[in-house]
């Protein structure tokens, strides 16, 4: 599967999650963190999702998936263990132009979720195209150890005068003090690690 890596703005956009269990919980948590307007379609909800519904943070449609549930959605998640539901959701999504992610079912996915590492404003996403989520998580774990935590001086600033390729919010430039190259970032990352005192002998 050839995939195009993309970060999507979901603030205020309607998203639908089909399913009410632990997998649905993770999808809902991520969507709420991105500011999406979330509707969960499921006959029953996990305690955590029920709490969110009671607090008005998500809408709950207390029934199984029905054709038409994706109407108006920007993104949909099929978080059930029913292959037939996944297939039906994927079919409706493609008909309506709605991207669909079906948990552990790459054949019915238009979008897949990468393993993610976040360090303040820095986000690292790793994917194997659905071939090996475990490998993606392992790579992300390695990135977590190597990725430095941004400090106050590593922040966005408006572009220099005369720059007109994109608005500041879309294409920020980096202040002096940000490492400017992959090699510089690597040096910065290594500098944050404790080093052996000189003369120490390697063991093993």
N, C-alpha and C positions, 0 to 999 in steps of 0.2 A: 504494500500500500504506500503510494507516494503522498506525503503530507506536507502542507505548508504551515510552518510554525507561526502562531499569531496570538497576540494578547488582545482580548476583547473588552471594550467598555460596556458594562452592564448596569450602570447606575440608573435606577428608575425604570428599567426595562422588564417586561413580564417574562418569567421563566416558569416552566412546569416540570415538576418531579413526579413521576409515576412510581408509587411504592411508598411504604411507610416504615421500613425497618432501618437497620444499622447503616446499610449502604446509602439509603435515601438521606439519613441524618448527615452523612459526610458531604453529600452534594448540596444539601440545604445550607449547611454551615458556610461552605465556600461561596455560595450565591449571595447569602446575606452579607458576608464580609465584603463582597463586591458591590453591594448596594442594590441588588436586583429585587424586583417585586415577585415573590415566590408563591406559587400555588402547588399544593401537594394533593394528588389524587390517589386515594387509597381507602379501602374499607375501614382500616384501623391504623393507628399511629403508635410509634414507640413512645415511651414516656417523655423523652426529650422533645420530640416533635409535637406531642400533645401540649407540652408546656409552651412551646413557641406559638402554637395555634391559639391557646387560651390567652396569651399575652397580645394577640393581634399582630404578631410579627410575620406570620404566614397565613395564607388562606387554605382551608381544608375542604376538599370535596370528598365526602364520605361514601365512596363507591369505587368500583373497579374502572379501569380505563374504558372509555367509549370514544369512538371516532368523533372528532370535533374538539377534543380536549386541547389540541395544540393550536386552535384558532387564535391568532394574534400574538403568539409566543415568539420570542426572539431565540430561545434555546430550550431544549427539552431533554430530560434525563429519564431513561427507562431503568429504574432501579428495582426491578422485580427479578425473580428467578424463573420467569415464564417466557420461554423462547417465542411462543406464539404472540404474546403481548409485545415483546421487543420488535418482532417483525411487523406487526400492525402499526406500532408507533413510528418505526422507520419509514414505512410506506406513506403514512399521513404526513410525516415531516417533509419528505421529498416532494410530495404533492403541493405542500403549502410553502415550501422554501424555508422550512425551519430546521436548523441544525439539531441533530439528535445524537446523544451519547447513550449507548446501551452498556450497562456494566458487564464486564467480562464477556462481551459479545461483539468482537470487532466487525463481524460481517454486517451488523446492523448499526454501525456507527458512521456518522458524517464528521464527527469531531471526537477526539480522544483526549483524556486528561493526562498531562505529564506528571512525573514526580517533580515536586517543587521545593526549592530552598529559598527562604526569604531572609534578607538581612537589611532591615530598614527599607530604604527606597530601592534596594537591589533585589531582583528576583531572578533566580536561575531555574530553568525548566528543562527536564531531561525526558526524552521519549524514545522508545524502540519501535514506534509504529504499532503498538499493541502486541508485538511478538513476544516480549518478555518484560512484564511489569516489574518483576523482581530485579532484573538487571538495571532497569531505569532507576529503581529505588537505591540500588547499590551505588550507581554512578552519582546520584544526587547526594547520597551520604558522603561520598568523597568530596563533592563540591562544598558541602556544608563545612567540612574541616578546613578547606583551603580558602573559602570565600571570606575576606576580611569584613568586619562590621563597619559600615560607613560612619564617619565622624561628622561633627558639625560643619567642618570646612568642606566636606564632600557634598555639596548641594548644588541645586540647579540655579542658573542665573539667566537673565535675558540675553539674546544673541547680540553680538557687537553691532554698532551702527552700520547701516547699509545692508545687513543681512536680510533677505526677504524670501528665502526658500520655503519657510514655514513659520507659523505663529510660534511665540515663545513656549506656549503650553504644549505644543506638539514636538518641537525640535529644540529642546534646551541645549545649551552648550555648557561645558564644564569649566568651573573656575580653575585658576592656577592652583595647583595642589592636588588635583585628581591625577592619578597615574594615567598617562596618555596611550600606553601600548600594552599589549598582552604581556610582554616581557616585564614591563614596569609593574604591572599588577602582580605578577608572579613573585617578583622581588619583594614587593610590599607584603604579600601574604607570608612569604618565608620569614621576613623580618619579625613577624608577630609571633613566631614559634620559639619556644625555648631552645637554646643551643647547648651543646656539650661544652664544658670548660676545656680549654686547650690542654692537650696532653691526656685527655680521658681516653681510655682504651675501649674499642668496640668489643662487644661480647656477642656470642652466638653466631 
